[in-house]
Amino acid sequence: MIKKTLYFGNPAYLSCQNDQLVISVPHAKGFDKMLGNTIPVEDIGIVILDHQQITITQHLISKLSDNNVALINCDDRHLPSGLMLNLSGHTLQQARFQDQLNASVPLKKQLWQQTIKAKITNQASLLRKKGIETQNMMLWANDVKSGDGEFHEARAAAYYWANLFPAELDFRRERDGEQPNGLLNYGYAILRATVARGLVASGLLPTMGIFHRNQYNAYCLADDIMEPYRPFVDEVVVGIVQSGASYNTLDITLKKQLLSIPTLDIKIDGKRSPLMVGLQRTTASLAECFEGTNRKILYPEFV
């Protein structure tokens, strides 16, 4: 089942009653419940709070956590700034944690090799959709060694970003750069939350990465596993740019397109699937790699 992504960008009072998220809106005398405006908590996957006048009850937060909902807070620039996840998302969590923490360096390097190969392959697939030559990228993907010590990811990235957007845009991928960098950042934040939610559901620690090791990053593993999924976000942003519509301001119309990321169609293990559902297969296969019952992470491909 595809879980819903809910976005709240106006003042609201969010509460819980009978396992339903209840949405109330302000009026002159306070908050007035809107009859029928409820959503079963079990149907929700991600909640985004993007207004300074949103109030959410502890009861609802608890219910969202119990149902492994990723709760995202946005700052005064309307960009995702915080993520809350369930601390006990799997019945075998302790065993899964132990397997993950005991993973050997050679295993982590092999998993990173698979990750980078899948990422470059998906980047090449997206460029081919645009009619761009990708023979060099496929050579780099096939030549990725354990741990990617020859930095094929960086080579592929330089070629990829130079060719992904129209030449007249003169695009440079920089986190704080001009648009469409902001669109990419927002899309990646949605993807990151989706990945972190999947990792928790598979009983894994999002903090302990296979490659990323920043001591200040609480989601190193999520940043690792989202790499092959990034091109799916990129495709959405490319579509926005090519549509001819204005994208200088990250308005509600653009956010709506980016919030569709968890429901994008992907192909994983030869089968078509929504991204959020396929991601759960990715994180489950990663847990099996850590416990020694599998040797390959299931990563997505373009349909």
Residue, then its C-alpha position, 0 to 999 in steps of 0.5 A: m500500500i502506498k502511504k500518503t504524503l501530507y503537506f501543511g503550509n497554513p495555520a492548523y491544529l493537528s490532533c488525533q481521535n480514534d486513530q485518525l489525524v484530525i485537521s482543524v483550522p483557525h477562525a476569529k474565536g479560535f480553532d474550529k474542527m472541519l467535519g470530515n477532514t480526517i485521515p487514518v494515521e495508518d494510511i500516512g507515510i510522511v507529514i510535512l509541517d511548513h508554517q510557524q502557526i501549526t500546532i500538533t498534539q503529543h497524542l498525534i505525534s505518538k500515534l504517527s511515531d507508532n505507525n512509522v510516519a516520518l515527521i518533517n519540520c520546515d524552517d522560516r525559509h520553508l525548507p526542511s530542517g528537522l526529521m522525527l522517526n520511530l525509535s523501534g520500527h522492527t521486531l528484531q531491531q536489536a539483532r539488526f542493529q548488532d549486525q549493522l554495527n558488526a559489518s566489516v570494512p570489506l563488506k561496507k566497501q562492497l556495498w558502496q561499490q554496488t551503490i555507486k554503480a547503481k547511481i551512475t547507471n541511473q544517471a546515465s539512463l536519465l541522460r539517455k532519455k534526453g538523447i545524451e551520449t552515455q558510453n563513458m558513464m557506463l564504462w565508469a559504472n562497470d569499472v567501479k571497484s570496491g569502495d570506489g577508490e578511483f572516484h568514478e562517482a565524481r567523474a560521472a557527476a561532473y559529466y552528468w551535471a554538465n549535460l542534465f539541464p539545457a546549456e543556456l542555463d549554465f547550471r552548477r550543482e551547488r547546495d546554496g546556488e541559484q535555481p533549480n538548486g533549491l528544487l533539487n534540495y527540496g526533492y532530496a529532503i523528501l527522498r531522504a526522509t522516505v529513505a530514513r523511514g524505510l531504514v527504520a522500518s527494516g530495523l536499521l540505524p539511519t546514523m551508521g553509514i556504509f560510506h558517509r561518516n560525518q559525526y554531525n550527521a544523524y542520517c549517514l546511512a540514509d544519505d548512502i542509500m538514497e544515492p541511486y534514487r537521486p536521479f528520480v528526483d532529478e527527472v522531476v526537476v528537469g521536467i519542471v525546468q523544461s515545462g517553461a513555467s517559472y521556478n524561481t520561487l518554490d511555491i505550492t505548485l512546485k512543492k506539489q510536484l516534488l511531494s509526488i516523489p514517494t509515488l514515482d514509478i520505478k522498476i526494482d528486481g524486474k518489477r514495477s513499483p511506487l518508489m516508497v514501496g520499492l525503497q522498502r525492498t532496498t532497505a530490507s535487502l540491505a538488512e539481509c546483507f548485514e546479517g549475511t543472508n544476501r550479497k546484493i542490495l536491490y536498487p531501482e532502475f528507470v521504468 
